[in-house]
């Protein structure tokens, strides 16, 4: 009876080991696939951000390159927004000046008409 119990326990352990092996293989496969997807994503980001840089790297793009390129684009975007705000202020100022000049011209025109 003890021998039968040992065989059953051994069989159960062997089944668990096989299941753990199967899970490990699945995890390794998932990990490899995730790595390939990451590489593909990094390459696509670099191609979108800088097609010439992506072509010159030989296909392997580092995470640091992607981070730097995204940071550069972000900085450029921020500078663009600041320039837009500056231009909006300048435009508002010029419109106010134009309005003031138009009002002065109108006053001058009315004064001339009264003088005639």
Number of C-alpha atoms within 10 A of each C-alpha: 6 7 8 9 10 11 12 12 12 12 12 12 12 12 12 12 12 12 12 12 12 12 12 12 12 12 12 12 12 12 12 12 12 12 12 12 12 13 17 15 14 22 23 16 19 24 14 11 16 12 13 11 15 21 14 10 12 8 14 13 21 13 13 10 16 19 14 11 17 15 12 13 13 12 12 12 12 12 12 12 12 12 12 12 12 12 12 12 12 12 12 12 12 12 12 12 12 12 12 12 12 12 12 12 12 12 12 12 12 11 11 10 9 8 7 5
